Amino acid sequence: MTAAAISMNKTLPFLPLSELSRRVDCGETTSRRIAEACLSRIDALDARLHAFVEIYREEALACADAADLERQAGMMRGVLHGLPIALKDLLHIKGRITTAGSATWRGRVAHDTATAVERLIAAGMIPLGKTHMVEFAFGAWGRNQPMGAPWNPWDTATHRVAGGSSSGSAVAVAAGLVPAAIGSDTGGSIRIPASLTGITGLKPTYGLVSLAGVVPLATTLDSLGPLTRTVEDAALITAAIAGPDSRDPATLAIPRIDLDAALAGEPDIRGMRIAALAADQFPSYILPGVVRARDEAVAVLRKLGAIVEEARFPFDLDEVATRNGRIIAAEAWATHRAYIEDETLPIDPWVRRRTLGGKAISAAEYIDELAQRNRAAAAFCAWMRGRDALLTPTLPITALPLDDVDEATSPLAIFTRLANYLTACALSLPGGVSTEGLPIGVQLIGAPFTEATLIRAGRAFQHATDWHLRRPDLSAWERELEAPIRATPSSSKSSARA
């Protein structure tokens, strides 16, 4: 491999989708070269990072070649045309295996394709493969005992958690294996790994993105959304996958979200009213570095002209997290009850335990929980009147070593479950680093279907800061890129990663 090729392989996958599109448009690179650069990094690094379950190598390269030919013929599908993306392995692709993070599902072949995947492909995006996740998406740490845990790339010496449940998607983006990925979020499963790995994650309002063809965790709380380098990229992907879908009734009455307007011109947030969660509502275990990052984010937003005032949130954070968890457990039990108690199956013991917790919740209790949630969501919307966003830390702590995780606890979701429970949208942004050099995120929460406002605020924040531009130091591992790319037998259609 030439020096120029090595440099390209290290650079292209770290560029935002918007910049990659510009470079392809002006002839500086091609879709084929971008796909090859990503695949080269996957070859060199994923044995350690454990981000991918399966790689669609031959198909991805063929699609990249087709995209280049389409561009040459003037058949442009938009800014995402010919750019690669990774998919969390709970999104069905017809004829492909969907494991949902479970070793027991290794042989399950999908009979349909998720609407979100169909829309990404229609926009010209190229699926590179499926990413590892917490089994059945039920866990915040990112561990998966039967199938292994992805390695947070911000520490190459110690295996630290990447957060869950969209752990592989976040690692793939953070480590520069792919410029963007899709995750899902039921209590923070996009935003938690985004924060722990130093990237951007958007959890859309429930119903904005179709869940058809997606393995559910909790059918009333799940959301699909992007994990990207920038807010702009998150908006581009969300715009591509959002909208009504006859296969998902929850999408049929949603308002139109004008994300194009939120991306037009320089972001201006002068006069935007942002409530900063009162510090006395932070949990006792929050790290000083996290508080400092939140305070610095307040200062940045004020400098940009936003009106930021500290305010007490009218909900108890622990109660919200508990109630959200009860709904998740009840709905997960309904989905997996046919086999979750079978001790002969290699199911992660903590996922089994959490799912079995839903068995004890009666139908009456479940209905009561949903009614209480509806009341809380209405109260939240009332509280948000006159406010454009709520600012919180994304997480109270940074990435722990895998061996230090206590699966009996769930401190990561104290701020993130708010959005799912209150039917809100939320955006996690890189907002700092700890004294150990680990990423810290800040979160903006908006009322339902105010994604465009969050995009505008997030873009302004990223124009004024450089946290989203920082990369993990993988130099100890990247020398493998200087070796020739390992040959793949021509008869192979894909390569599986366990």
SULBEL-V964823 format. One record per residue. N is the residue number from 0. RES is the residue in three letters. PHI is phi in whole degrees, -180 to 180 (NA if undefined). NEAR is the number of other ideal C-beta (glycine too) atoms within 12 Angstrom. Layout:
n: [N,N]
res: [RES,RES]
phi: [PHI,PHI]
near: [NEAR,NEAR]
This chain:
n: [0,1,2,3,4,5,6,7,8,9,10,11,12,13,14,15,16,17,18,19,20,21,22,23,24,25,26,27,28,29,30,31,32,33,34,35,36,37,38,39,40,41,42,43,44,45,46,47,48,49,50,51,52,53,54,55,56,57,58,59,60,61,62,63,64,65,66,67,68,69,70,71,72,73,74,75,76,77,78,79,80,81,82,83,84,85,86,87,88,89,90,91,92,93,94,95,96,97,98,99,100,101,102,103,104,105,106,107,108,109,110,111,112,113,114,115,116,117,118,119,120,121,122,123,124,125,126,127,128,129,130,131,132,133,134,135,136,137,138,139,140,141,142,143,144,145,146,147,148,149,150,151,152,153,154,155,156,157,158,159,160,161,162,163,164,165,166,167,168,169,170,171,172,173,174,175,176,177,178,179,180,181,182,183,184,185,186,187,188,189,190,191,192,193,194,195,196,197,198,199,200,201,202,203,204,205,206,207,208,209,210,211,212,213,214,215,216,217,218,219,220,221,222,223,224,225,226,227,228,229,230,231,232,233,234,235,236,237,238,239,240,241,242,243,244,245,246,247,248,249,250,251,252,253,254,255,256,257,258,259,260,261,262,263,264,265,266,267,268,269,270,271,272,273,274,275,276,277,278,279,280,281,282,283,284,285,286,287,288,289,290,291,292,293,294,295,296,297,298,299,300,301,302,303,304,305,306,307,308,309,310,311,312,313,314,315,316,317,318,319,320,321,322,323,324,325,326,327,328,329,330,331,332,333,334,335,336,337,338,339,340,341,342,343,344,345,346,347,348,349,350,351,352,353,354,355,356,357,358,359,360,361,362,363,364,365,366,367,368,369,370,371,372,373,374,375,376,377,378,379,380,381,382,383,384,385,386,387,388,389,390,391,392,393,394,395,396,397,398,399,400,401,402,403,404,405,406,407,408,409,410,411,412,413,414,415,416,417,418,419,420,421,422,423,424,425,426,427,428,429,430,431,432,433,434,435,436,437,438,439,440,441,442,443,444,445,446,447,448,449,450,451,452,453,454,455,456,457,458,459,460,461,462,463,464,465,466,467,468,469,470,471,472,473,474,475,476,477,478,479,480,481,482,483,484,485,486,487,488,489,490,491,492,493,494,495,496,497]
res: [MET,THR,ALA,ALA,ALA,ILE,SER,MET,ASN,LYS,THR,LEU,PRO,PHE,LEU,PRO,LEU,SER,GLU,LEU,SER,ARG,ARG,VAL,ASP,CYS,GLY,GLU,THR,THR,SER,ARG,ARG,ILE,ALA,GLU,ALA,CYS,LEU,SER,ARG,ILE,ASP,ALA,LEU,ASP,ALA,ARG,LEU,HIS,ALA,PHE,VAL,GLU,ILE,TYR,ARG,GLU,GLU,ALA,LEU,ALA,CYS,ALA,ASP,ALA,ALA,ASP,LEU,GLU,ARG,GLN,ALA,GLY,MET,MET,ARG,GLY,VAL,LEU,HIS,GLY,LEU,PRO,ILE,ALA,LEU,LYS,ASP,LEU,LEU,HIS,ILE,LYS,GLY,ARG,ILE,THR,THR,ALA,GLY,SER,ALA,THR,TRP,ARG,GLY,ARG,VAL,ALA,HIS,ASP,THR,ALA,THR,ALA,VAL,GLU,ARG,LEU,ILE,ALA,ALA,GLY,MET,ILE,PRO,LEU,GLY,LYS,THR,HIS,MET,VAL,GLU,PHE,ALA,PHE,GLY,ALA,TRP,GLY,ARG,ASN,GLN,PRO,MET,GLY,ALA,PRO,TRP,ASN,PRO,TRP,ASP,THR,ALA,THR,HIS,ARG,VAL,ALA,GLY,GLY,SER,SER,SER,GLY,SER,ALA,VAL,ALA,VAL,ALA,ALA,GLY,LEU,VAL,PRO,ALA,ALA,ILE,GLY,SER,ASP,THR,GLY,GLY,SER,ILE,ARG,ILE,PRO,ALA,SER,LEU,THR,GLY,ILE,THR,GLY,LEU,LYS,PRO,THR,TYR,GLY,LEU,VAL,SER,LEU,ALA,GLY,VAL,VAL,PRO,LEU,ALA,THR,THR,LEU,ASP,SER,LEU,GLY,PRO,LEU,THR,ARG,THR,VAL,GLU,ASP,ALA,ALA,LEU,ILE,THR,ALA,ALA,ILE,ALA,GLY,PRO,ASP,SER,ARG,ASP,PRO,ALA,THR,LEU,ALA,ILE,PRO,ARG,ILE,ASP,LEU,ASP,ALA,ALA,LEU,ALA,GLY,GLU,PRO,ASP,ILE,ARG,GLY,MET,ARG,ILE,ALA,ALA,LEU,ALA,ALA,ASP,GLN,PHE,PRO,SER,TYR,ILE,LEU,PRO,GLY,VAL,VAL,ARG,ALA,ARG,ASP,GLU,ALA,VAL,ALA,VAL,LEU,ARG,LYS,LEU,GLY,ALA,ILE,VAL,GLU,GLU,ALA,ARG,PHE,PRO,PHE,ASP,LEU,ASP,GLU,VAL,ALA,THR,ARG,ASN,GLY,ARG,ILE,ILE,ALA,ALA,GLU,ALA,TRP,ALA,THR,HIS,ARG,ALA,TYR,ILE,GLU,ASP,GLU,THR,LEU,PRO,ILE,ASP,PRO,TRP,VAL,ARG,ARG,ARG,THR,LEU,GLY,GLY,LYS,ALA,ILE,SER,ALA,ALA,GLU,TYR,ILE,ASP,GLU,LEU,ALA,GLN,ARG,ASN,ARG,ALA,ALA,ALA,ALA,PHE,CYS,ALA,TRP,MET,ARG,GLY,ARG,ASP,ALA,LEU,LEU,THR,PRO,THR,LEU,PRO,ILE,THR,ALA,LEU,PRO,LEU,ASP,ASP,VAL,ASP,GLU,ALA,THR,SER,PRO,LEU,ALA,ILE,PHE,THR,ARG,LEU,ALA,ASN,TYR,LEU,THR,ALA,CYS,ALA,LEU,SER,LEU,PRO,GLY,GLY,VAL,SER,THR,GLU,GLY,LEU,PRO,ILE,GLY,VAL,GLN,LEU,ILE,GLY,ALA,PRO,PHE,THR,GLU,ALA,THR,LEU,ILE,ARG,ALA,GLY,ARG,ALA,PHE,GLN,HIS,ALA,THR,ASP,TRP,HIS,LEU,ARG,ARG,PRO,ASP,LEU,SER,ALA,TRP,GLU,ARG,GLU,LEU,GLU,ALA,PRO,ILE,ARG,ALA,THR,PRO,SER,SER,SER,LYS,SER,SER,ALA,ARG,ALA]
phi: [NA,-75,-60,-64,-66,-62,-62,-62,-63,-83,-100,-56,-67,-89,-79,-63,-57,-62,-74,-60,-62,-62,-67,-68,-60,-94,84,-73,-153,-133,-61,-60,-66,-65,-62,-64,-64,-65,-64,-64,-68,-61,-57,-80,-117,-75,-60,-90,-76,59,-85,-104,-87,-151,-113,-99,-61,-64,-65,-64,-66,-65,-66,-64,-61,-64,-64,-64,-66,-63,-61,-62,-89,77,-100,-85,-100,133,-66,-89,-61,82,-106,-84,-150,-106,-122,-60,-82,-125,-95,-74,-129,-54,87,-109,-76,-120,-92,52,77,-111,-63,-73,-108,-59,-102,-80,-100,-72,-103,-147,-119,-59,-57,-62,-69,-57,-73,-63,-66,-63,-78,96,-74,-118,-67,-86,161,-104,-112,-63,-157,-65,-56,55,66,-107,169,-100,-79,99,-83,-155,-61,-72,-111,94,-105,-57,-99,-65,-73,-79,-145,-84,-91,-124,-74,-104,-69,-103,85,-136,-94,-87,-65,-65,-63,-66,-63,-60,-75,-62,-88,73,-85,-160,-78,-159,-151,-105,-128,-129,-145,-116,-150,135,-72,-93,-73,-63,-66,-60,-66,-71,-112,75,-127,-100,-139,-115,-101,-71,-60,-55,100,-72,-119,-61,-102,-63,80,-120,-66,-81,-104,-133,-68,-98,-125,-64,-141,-101,-163,-93,-119,-144,-82,-129,-64,-58,-63,-61,-68,-62,-71,-61,-61,-72,-104,-80,124,-61,-146,-63,-80,-134,-57,-65,-92,-81,-116,-79,-75,-80,-104,-90,-76,-61,-66,-69,-98,-79,69,-76,-69,-124,-115,-61,88,-63,-101,-123,-92,-98,-52,-57,-63,-75,-98,-71,-68,-65,-91,-65,-79,-57,-64,-69,-62,-63,-63,-64,-65,-68,-65,-59,-63,-64,-64,-65,-63,-80,104,-74,-96,-111,-128,-69,-145,-80,-79,-81,-137,-83,-62,-66,-65,-61,-62,-67,-65,-61,-65,-67,-66,-58,-62,-64,-76,-65,-61,-61,-76,-111,-65,-69,-140,-66,-88,-75,-69,-80,-86,-79,-97,-52,-61,-77,-66,-61,-63,-64,-66,-65,-61,-76,-64,-82,-88,-74,-60,-64,-64,-64,-62,-63,-63,-65,-65,-64,-64,-61,-65,-65,-64,-66,-65,-64,-60,-65,-66,-79,-62,86,-123,-93,-163,-113,-101,-140,-62,-73,-134,-84,-137,-105,-67,-89,-59,-54,-71,-94,-73,-108,-67,-77,-115,-140,-71,-66,-97,-61,-97,-83,-65,-53,-66,-67,-67,-94,58,-103,-110,-155,-130,-101,-124,-60,-131,164,-136,-81,-64,-87,81,-100,-65,-128,-111,-119,-126,-112,-112,-122,-61,-52,64,-109,-56,-62,-67,-64,-62,-62,-67,-66,-62,-62,-62,-75,-69,-99,-132,-125,-60,-74,-90,-79,-121,-68,-85,-108,-61,-65,-106,-74,-62,-65,-65,-79,-85,-59,-62,-63,-71,-115,-55,-62,-82,-79,-90,-164,-123,-91,-120,-96]
near: [22,11,11,14,21,23,18,30,35,31,27,37,44,38,34,35,46,29,28,45,35,17,26,34,23,12,12,17,31,31,39,29,33,45,45,32,42,51,39,39,45,44,32,32,38,41,22,29,44,34,49,47,43,33,40,40,35,23,27,40,33,19,30,37,23,25,36,30,19,22,27,18,11,10,15,21,25,26,31,38,35,41,53,50,49,56,52,54,52,47,49,34,34,17,16,31,30,36,39,40,46,38,26,25,29,23,13,21,15,26,14,20,26,38,32,45,40,27,34,42,33,18,32,32,44,44,44,51,43,45,56,50,60,55,45,47,55,51,47,53,46,52,41,42,25,26,36,32,39,52,40,48,48,38,34,21,18,19,27,39,44,58,57,57,54,59,56,57,58,61,52,54,55,55,46,44,54,54,48,57,58,51,58,56,56,50,49,57,54,56,57,56,60,58,58,52,57,49,56,56,59,55,53,50,40,36,31,41,46,34,38,31,30,44,38,31,49,43,26,31,44,45,50,52,52,56,58,51,43,42,45,42,43,52,45,41,51,48,35,37,45,40,29,22,27,12,22,30,15,29,31,16,15,25,19,17,33,20,37,22,18,33,28,16,12,15,31,17,33,18,16,32,26,41,33,36,40,20,23,14,29,29,27,15,20,29,27,20,27,40,29,22,41,41,26,29,42,32,22,32,40,26,18,29,19,34,23,34,22,22,25,18,32,25,34,18,33,21,22,36,32,23,35,43,36,34,40,47,38,37,35,42,33,23,29,37,18,12,20,30,17,15,11,8,22,22,33,36,22,29,42,33,24,39,39,25,26,34,23,15,26,14,15,11,19,27,17,18,32,27,16,24,34,20,20,30,31,19,21,32,23,15,23,32,14,16,32,32,44,44,48,48,49,52,48,39,42,41,47,34,21,28,14,17,32,19,31,13,20,36,33,47,44,41,48,49,46,44,51,47,44,41,38,47,49,53,57,56,50,45,46,37,33,28,14,20,24,36,45,42,53,51,51,55,49,42,33,31,29,36,47,37,39,48,45,40,46,56,40,36,46,39,26,26,29,19,33,40,18,25,29,37,19,31,15,15,27,31,14,25,34,19,16,14,23,20,11,21,11,9,7,16,20,27,27,23,35,18]
